Amino acid sequence: MKRRNFTLQTTFSLLAGILLGANAFAQTAPPSVLTGTQAPIKLIVPFTPGTGIDLIARTVGPKLSQRLGRPVVVENRVGASGNLGTEAVVRAAPDGQTLLVSVNTLVMNRSLYAGLSFDPVKDLAPVILTSWGQLLLVTHPKTNFKTAAELVSHAKANPGRLNYASPGVGTPHHLSMELFKNTAQVFLTHIPYRGTAPAVTDLLGGQVDAMFLPIHVALPQIKAGKLVALGIGSDQRHPLLPNVPTLSEAKAGKVNVDMWYGIFAPKNTPNDIVQAFNREIKTILASEDVQKAFQPQGMDPANSTPEEFGKLVERDANRWAELIKIQNIKAE
């Protein structure tokens, strides 16, 4: 009798061990919904190589390939302010083989381009928020502005006399300044360029007075004394520039123009595929080497559930739609 009890106990223990082991494996192994095929996963970047968005795709892609045992290919589809690449994902089969890596320009375009044949918010399935980027309000030293409040005061006394640069109509740099203008109730003349490089060149040369720039672009020029940082368009200061106040702290209005970056799938992609991608990419984003790769681009790693990211995208779409309407901004 004792021997039988021992045998039963041993059997139960073995079964429990097998179940625990299986559960542990299920928690650590890649989700089978993403590993049942060798078909390549395509990460579409709607902007040129070398951008922050491209860096995200080329950092996450190889690690995702390694985890899933599947090829992951980055494809740059440039054109129409990101709309060309976005539409390619919208039109792709919702089978988990095509993803979009994008930035909040996505939701700005929704209101800027009335003739779009798709809705960049409703026709995509949010997968995960990957990172945040901040924009700085900077000026040329010759303006003699030391604070954002001084710029606002001068602009109110001299409407339209100050000008500002942007890489083009509808870019985050442009809409950030328009939000700043609307919040501070001032008018600065917009001078759009074709890209960030020529805009920065003229800003450094003193041909334009001010601009919103990503931290990683502005920082070397600020350290060299070629630009003056007036404030950061965020709710909090940034560790790279701890002495630069937020625009709210600088008495220039509560202006948050943080840029989000994230990954999307085509609409109607099965929820189990979306959730599986979310889990895998969240693990990748938590790795130390990914965080180090993001830092030179001034991006702060982040993550979210698909649902949280979806709510952020929708809120941001409504916010920028309201500004675009108020400021009567038209795409070129």
N, C-alpha and C positions, 0 to 999 in steps of 0.2 A: 504493500500500500504506500509506504513512504517513497519507494522507488518510483511508483506511478506519479505521485505528487511532484516529485522532483522533475520527472520527464515533462509533465504539463507546464510546470513553472519555467523550465528551460525553453520549451517551445514558445510560450507566451513572450519570454524575454527576447528570443530570437526574432519573433514576429514584430515586436515593438521596435527592436533595433533596425530591422529592415524598413519599417514605416518611417522612422525618424530619419534614416539615411536618405530615403526617397524624397522626403520633404525638404531636407537640406539641399539635395541635388536640384530639386525644382526651383529653390530660391536662388541658387547660384548659376544654374545653367541658362544659356540664352533661350528665350522663348521659342518654342518649336514653330509657332506661326510665322516666324521670320527665317527659319533655317530649313524649311522643307524643300527649298529650291536653290539652284545655283544661278538663277537669273540675276544679272547685275542690278544694283540699286543706283539710280541716277540722282545726284544732288544738283539741282539746277540753281545757278547763281545768276540773277538778272542784271548784274553789273560787271565791270571789267575786272580782270585779274589784278591782285594787289590791294584791293579794297578790304575793309574790315569784314565785310560779308563773305568775300572770297576766302579770307583767312579762316573764318569759322568752318566753312565747308571743307577746306583742305587740312584742317586740324582734326575735325571730327571724323571725316571720311575714312582715313586709314584705320583708325581705332574701331570704328563701327564694322569695317570689313573683317578685322581680326576677330572681333567678338562673335560675329555671325558666321564666319567662314564663307562669306560671299563677296564677290567683287563690288566695290563702291566707286563710282566714277563721278568726278566733278565736271560739270559742263557749264561754261559761261555763255549765256544767251543775252547779248547786249542789245539795247534799243528801246526807244519810246519811254525813257525815264523808268525803265524796269518793267514796263507793261508787257513787253514781248516775252521775256522769260516767265513772268507770272502767268500769262495766258497759256503757255506751253504746259504748265503744271495743271492749270484749271481744266484743260482739254485732255490730260493724260488719263489712262485707265486707273480707277481707284483700287489698285491691287497691291499697293505697298512697294512698287518698283520705281516710283518717281516722287521726289520730295523737293520742296522749294526752300531755299535759305534766303531770308530777306530781312529788311529793316522797316522802320515805321513809315518810310516813303510809300509803302504799300497802301496804307489807309489814306494818306494825303492824296494820292492819285485818284482815289475813288471819287473825290469831290472836284478835283482839278480837271479831269477828263470826262465830260458828260457823255461822250459818244462811245465809251468803252462797251464792248460786246459781252462783258462779264462783270460780275461784282467781286472785287478782290477780297471782300469780307465774307460774303455769304457763300461764295463758290470755292472756298478753301477750308480745310479742316485743321485747326491749330494743333500742333503736336507738342511743342515745348518752347518756352522762352530760354534763350541761351546766354544772353548778356545784356548789359546796359552800357551806353556811352553818353558822355556829357559834352555840352557845348559851352564855350567861353565867349563872353562879349569882350572883344579886344579893340584897341584903337592904336593909331600911329602916334608916336611920341610928340609930333609937332602940334597935335591938337591941344596939348597941355592938360588934358583931362586925367585926373588921378583916380576918380571914382565914377561909378555909373550915374550917381546923382548929379554930378557936374555935367555929364553929357545930356541928361534929361533937362536940366535947367537951361543949358545953352540952346537945345533944340526947341524948347518952348518959346524962348526969346527970339529965335531965328528960324521960323518954320521953313523946311525945305532946303536950308542952306547947307546942312550936313548931309552927306551921302553914305551909303553903305554898299558893300559888295556881296555877291552870292555866286555860287557855281551855276546858277540858273533858276528860272522860275519853277516853283514847286519843290525845290530841294529843302531838306530840313533847315539848312542855314538861312534860306529865304523866309520860310514860314516862321521860324523862331524869331527873326527880327520883326516880322509883321505882328506877332503876338506881343512882343516887347513894346512896339509902337502903340498898339491898341490898349495895352495895360497902362502904359505911362502917359497916354494921350498926347503923343508927339508925332511929328512928321519928319521922316528922313527920306531922301530920294534914293530909290533902288537902282543900282547899276548891276544888271545880271551879266555873268560871264559864261563861257562854255567850259566849265570845269573849275576845280578848286585851284589848280596851279596858277593860271593867269590872274585869278582874283587875288590870290595871296601876293603875287608879284607886284601888282599895282597897289595893294595895301602897304606892302613894305616900302614901296617907292613914294608913298604919301599922296598918290593920286586919288585914293578914297580914304574916308575918315574912320570907318568902323566896319566890323564884321563879326558874325558868330562863327567860331571855328572849333573843331574837335580838339580835345586836350592834347593828343599826341602830335597834331599839326602845329598848334600854337606854342607848345611848351619850349622848344628850342629857340624860337624867336623871342619869347618872353625872357628867357635866361640870358640871351645875347643883348637885351636892351633894345631890340628892334620893334617890339610891340609891347603895349601896356595892357595887362589884364584888369578889366573893370569889374567883372563879376562872373559867377558861374550860374548858368540857367538850370539850377537844380534845387531840391529842398535841403541839401546839405553840402558842405564843403568837400573837396576831393583831397585824398591823402597826398597826391602829387603836387598840389598847390594849396597847402593848409592855410596860407595867409590871404588867399583870395576869397572874399566873402560871396555868399549867394546874392543874387540880385535883390532879393527881399531884404537881406541884411544891409545891402548897399543903398536902401531907400529908393529903389528904382521899380518897385512893384513886385508882386509875387508871380514870378515867371518860371515855370518848370518846363524845360524843353528837352528833358532826357530822351535819348533815342533808345528804343528797344530793338533787339535783334532776335530772330527766332526761326523756327522750322515749321513748315506746313506740308500737308498732304492734300491731294485732290478731294473735293467734296464727295461724300458717300464712301470714303475709305472705311472698311469695317472697323468698329471700335476696338476689337481685340488687337488689330494691327497697329492702330494709333497708340494704344496703351503700351504695347510691346516696344515700339520705337521710343516712347517717352521714357520707359524704364532704362533702356539701354543707353540712350543719349544722356540721361541724368547721371548715370554712373560715370560715363566718359567725362562729362563737364566737371565732375568732382575731383578728377585727377590733378595732381600738382603740376604736371608738365603742360596740361591744357591751360591752366590758369596763368602759367608763366608765358605761354604763347600769346595769350590775349592782352597782357599788360602793355607791350610796346605799342599796341593800337589804341590804348586808352580805354579798353573795354573791361568792365567788371563782370566776371562770370556770374551767372544766375541760373535758376531753373524754376519749373512750375509744373503743375498738372496741365493736361490739355484744357480742362475746364477753366482754370485760372487764367491761362494764356488767352483763351477765347474772350473772356470778360475784359481783359486789358485791351485787346485789339478793338473790341466794339466801343469801349469808352473813348479810346484815342481817336477812332474814326469819327465819332460824334463831335468830339472837341475840335478837331481840325476842320470839320465840315462847317461848323458854326463860324470859325475865324475866317475861312475862305469866303464865306457868304458876306460877312460883315465888311471885310477889307476889299471885297469885289476883285479877288485874284483870279486871273485867267491863265491857263496853260498856254505856252507859246505854240 
